[in-house]
Amino acid sequence: MQHPLDQATALSPAGEHRFAGYTSPAYANMVGPFGGTTCAVLLNAALLHPERLGDPIALTVNFTSPVADGAFEIDARPLRTNRSTQHWFMQLLQPDGVAATATAVFAQRRSTWSAPEAEPPAGVLPADSVPRASLAGRPPWVRCFDMRFMEGGMPDPFDGQEQPHARSRLWVRDEPPRPLDFVALASLCDSFFPRVFIRRRKFAPIGTVSLTSYFHASAEQLAAQGDRHLLATARALAYRDGYFDQTAEMWSDEGVLLASTHQMVYFRD
């Protein structure tokens, strides 16, 4: 049986530089589909394109409007191919216009001097010793992830008692488990609850405006992770004038930084 993520990101050729897809009810959110699958399917269009060279190192998705449930097409075009990098532009199209745009950079990685500088969170518990987060009252997309919070889970209840920060640390993987690849990593980079919910412990209408993910790992490193949990951290830097940001990191269970991600989110009081 096909994994729900593969169903949600499945694309078929629909002409030169064009692919056709369909939103998945498994990843439904409060308004339209979960944004992580929109990121993943836009990236997948470039991954499937016959002119694609190398693997993704950066992806930026701008959400121009809510994606409507149903059919869509993606226009994916390589803008320039250099000796080691390839630059892409993608659009997700529906009958009422462009619902999302994306740019991506692909690269042909080569062996060079390498060294880590960021450090993984210290003192974390093993994933199998942390209970899975409750699914009660959550939108359908949450059921597509196994989330195990050590800090900063969804407030229960929303009591309006503001917290000093919105930092989260958790183990997360696809549910059911799925071997990690770039499509799954692009989706997982958006699998965090909105920071404003956690900081203010109250519901507010929100919507991601722009999300950028940087992929620090090679395809071989993702394959080595298999379907084991990733260690994820997220925090906000500022809430101001109707927008807040989120910065997050995705680590392997062996302490290798796989991706870092940043997004800007609209919210309403």
C-alpha positions in Angstrom: 0.0 0.0 0.0 1.3 3.5 -0.9 2.4 5.7 2.0 0.0 8.7 2.7 2.9 11.1 2.0 3.6 9.5 -1.4 -0.1 9.7 -2.2 -0.2 13.4 -1.3 2.9 14.2 -3.3 2.2 12.0 -6.3 2.5 13.8 -9.7 1.8 12.8 -13.3 3.2 14.5 -16.4 0.8 17.1 -17.8 2.9 18.7 -20.6 6.2 20.4 -20.9 7.4 21.5 -17.5 3.9 20.6 -16.1 2.8 18.1 -13.5 -0.7 17.3 -12.2 -1.6 16.4 -8.7 -4.4 16.3 -6.1 -4.6 17.3 -2.5 -4.9 14.5 0.1 -7.6 14.5 2.9 -5.0 12.7 5.1 -3.1 16.0 5.4 -6.1 18.3 5.7 -5.5 21.3 8.0 -7.9 23.9 9.3 -7.9 25.7 6.0 -6.7 23.7 3.0 -3.9 21.1 3.2 -1.0 21.0 5.6 1.7 23.4 4.3 4.4 20.8 4.6 2.9 18.7 1.9 2.6 21.8 -0.4 6.4 22.3 0.1 7.0 18.6 -0.5 5.0 18.4 -3.7 6.5 21.5 -5.2 10.0 20.1 -4.5 8.9 16.8 -5.9 8.1 18.4 -9.2 11.7 19.5 -9.6 13.0 16.1 -8.4 10.9 14.4 -11.0 11.7 16.8 -13.9 13.8 15.2 -16.6 16.3 18.1 -16.6 17.0 18.0 -12.9 20.6 17.7 -11.9 21.9 17.0 -8.4 20.0 17.2 -5.1 18.3 20.1 -3.4 20.2 22.2 -0.9 17.6 25.0 -0.5 13.8 25.4 -1.0 11.7 28.6 -0.5 7.9 28.4 -0.7 5.7 31.5 -0.7 2.0 30.8 0.0 0.1 33.3 -2.1 -3.3 32.0 -1.1 -4.9 29.0 0.7 -4.6 25.9 -1.5 -8.1 24.6 -2.3 -8.9 20.9 -1.8 -8.8 19.1 -5.2 -6.8 19.2 -8.3 -3.8 21.4 -9.1 -1.0 21.6 -11.6 2.7 22.5 -10.9 4.8 24.4 -13.4 8.5 23.6 -12.7 11.2 25.1 -14.7 15.0 25.2 -14.4 16.1 28.8 -14.7 19.8 28.3 -15.0 22.2 25.4 -14.8 25.8 26.1 -13.7 28.8 23.8 -13.2 27.7 22.7 -9.7 24.3 24.3 -9.1 20.9 24.4 -10.8 18.2 27.0 -10.0 14.5 26.3 -10.2 11.2 28.2 -10.2 7.9 26.4 -9.5 4.3 27.5 -9.3 1.3 25.6 -7.9 -1.7 26.5 -10.1 -5.5 26.1 -9.5 -8.5 27.5 -11.4 -8.5 30.8 -9.5 -4.8 31.4 -10.0 -1.4 30.8 -8.4 -1.7 29.3 -4.9 2.0 29.0 -4.1 5.4 29.8 -5.7 8.7 28.3 -4.9 12.4 28.6 -5.8 14.9 25.8 -5.2 18.6 25.4 -5.6 20.0 21.9 -6.5 23.7 21.1 -6.3 26.0 18.3 -7.3 27.7 17.7 -3.9 31.4 16.8 -3.9 33.7 15.6 -1.2 35.4 18.6 0.6 36.6 19.6 4.0 33.6 19.4 6.3 33.0 20.3 10.0 30.0 20.8 12.2 29.4 24.1 14.1 25.8 23.9 15.4 25.4 21.5 18.3 22.4 19.1 18.8 20.3 19.6 21.9 21.9 18.0 25.0 20.3 15.8 27.6 17.5 14.5 25.4 15.6 11.2 26.2 15.5 8.4 23.7 12.6 8.5 21.4 11.1 5.3 22.7 11.0 6.6 26.3 9.0 9.7 25.4 5.2 9.2 25.1 3.5 10.1 21.8 1.6 13.4 21.8 -2.2 13.2 22.0 -4.1 13.5 18.8 -7.4 14.6 20.5 -8.9 17.6 18.8 -6.0 17.9 16.3 -6.5 18.4 12.5 -6.0 15.3 10.3 -2.5 16.2 9.2 -1.2 15.7 12.8 -2.1 12.0 12.6 0.4 11.7 9.8 3.3 12.3 12.2 4.5 10.5 15.4 5.4 13.5 17.6 7.0 12.9 21.0 7.5 16.2 22.9 10.2 16.8 25.6 9.3 20.5 25.7 6.9 22.9 24.0 4.0 20.7 23.0 0.6 22.0 22.1 -1.0 23.7 25.2 -3.7 21.6 26.8 -5.9 23.4 27.6 -5.6 26.8 25.9 -5.8 28.8 29.1 -4.4 32.1 27.9 -1.5 32.0 30.5 1.3 33.4 28.4 4.6 31.6 28.6 8.1 33.3 28.5 9.1 31.5 25.3 7.8 29.1 22.6 10.7 26.7 22.5 10.0 23.1 21.4 12.1 19.9 21.5 10.6 16.7 20.2 11.2 13.5 18.3 9.2 13.3 15.1 8.8 11.0 12.1 6.2 10.1 9.5 3.3 8.0 10.6 3.3 5.2 9.4 7.1 5.2 9.4 8.6 6.0 6.1 12.3 6.0 5.0 13.6 9.6 5.0 14.3 11.4 1.7 14.1 15.0 0.5 10.4 14.9 -0.1 9.7 13.7 3.5 12.3 16.1 5.0 10.6 19.1 3.2 7.3 18.1 4.8 8.8 17.5 8.2 10.4 20.9 8.2 6.8 22.3 8.6 5.6 19.8 11.2 5.8 22.2 14.1 2.7 23.8 15.8 2.5 27.6 15.5 4.8 29.3 17.9 2.1 31.9 18.8 -0.2 29.1 20.1 2.5 27.9 22.4 3.7 31.3 23.6 0.3 32.7 24.3 -1.5 29.4 25.1 -4.5 30.6 23.1 -5.8 30.0 19.6 -5.3 32.6 16.9 -6.0 32.6 13.1 -2.6 32.1 11.4 -1.1 31.3 8.0 2.5 30.7 6.9 3.5 33.3 4.3 7.0 32.2 3.4 9.0 29.1 4.4 12.7 28.4 3.6 14.4 25.1 4.2 18.1 24.4 3.9 19.1 20.8 3.4 22.5 20.1 4.9 22.6 16.4 4.3 23.2 14.3 1.2 20.8 11.8 -0.2 23.0 9.1 1.3 22.8 10.6 4.8 19.0 10.7 4.6 18.9 7.1 3.4 21.1 6.1 6.4 18.6 7.7 8.8 15.9 5.2 7.5 12.5 5.6 9.2 13.9 6.4 12.7 12.7 9.5 14.6 14.4 12.9 13.9 15.3 15.2 16.8 13.6 18.6 16.1 13.9 22.0 17.8 12.0 25.1 17.1 11.7 28.7 18.5 10.5 32.1 17.6 12.6 35.3 17.5 9.9 38.0 17.5 6.1 38.6 17.3 5.3 42.0 15.9 2.6 43.8 14.0 0.7 40.7 13.0 3.6 38.5 12.0 6.0 36.1 13.8 8.9 33.9 12.7 10.0 30.4 13.4 13.5 29.0 13.2 13.9 25.2 13.5 16.5 22.5 13.1 16.1 18.8 12.2 18.7 16.4 13.5 19.3 12.8 12.9 19.1 10.4 15.9 22.9 10.3 15.8 23.3 14.1 16.1 23.8 15.0 12.4 22.2 18.3 11.3 20.0 17.3 8.4 18.1 20.6 7.7 17.5 24.0 9.1 14.3 25.9 8.4 12.9 29.4 8.8 9.4 30.8 8.2 7.3 33.9 8.5 3.7 33.5 9.7 0.8 35.9 9.7 -1.4 35.9 12.8 -4.5 37.8 14.0 -5.4 38.8 17.5 
